[in-house]
């Protein structure tokens, strides 16, 4: 682990030697154009799970303090019209060791209108996935996004851009991706295609996403696993009130196991599933920095196995989140979420499990 940390710090140091003026597309934006800028954020968290106890009196899922994310990176640019972005994840919660999260170079010959990025970045699919982790209104992403927008991050090539003076009235992203997840080479000759478009008339935002691709290699009979995803989203922002919603559906030809999280690795097995779900949320920013949030989400796995808070299940589930965000300033906030879960039916019988949760998170961004 010590060697991994030294390696990542060495990369950040070398990159910091280059000059910088502007910065390209990525999770955290630079606030200066006078040289390489260190950026990042940390999210120390506490989760309390109402999962009950096993027959021996041990907690089925122990409550814990941990780092949900601890990310450090450098952004900058090289004359002319070339920018770079690198971000590393240092929290041991995901894999137990630091790893490269994002790293890409962008060429912008026409400014914001047309850009070309190559490297590792988020897949241009789903409104909530493409909301930076530090800007999510609830502590965790929706289950339908965690299950159906994977792999979250990919190696690939993307064309992107936007139109608008004071704000982006129209934006687009189209990418060719390996389709094998974060820090992974491709294992078949095909590539995934993903795209996202958004228009923003007045105070509304309307978006759509698409992704498709083959998985693994062909079987002896010529069959090959694949996944296809569609998404539509709507947002409104005005008078201190915000509303967002998204619907995602798709088909797996060959079962695609849950990957989730910002790592987004996936494995496959035979089967076919038509999965889908949706989420919507509303929030209101008060004059004292308190922002109450309510969110409802639903996911139907078509009887496929997936994980919710680390527990494997196969039934549909609804989650109602009541939250409160408190902004101490522009860089620091405290979030409190209570998740109430209601399970779907299996063969006419209601599945009721002890799987509610209380989550608390403090965030500092720099």
Helices and strands as residue ranges (DSSP letters): H 2-15, E 37-50, E 64-78, E 82-89, E 99-107, E 115-122, G 133-135, H 143-148, E 153-163, E 170-177, E 192-199, E 204-215, E 225-238, E 241-256, E 268-285, E 290-300, E 306-308, E 311-313, E 317-327, E 332-343, E 345-346, E 349-350, E 356-365
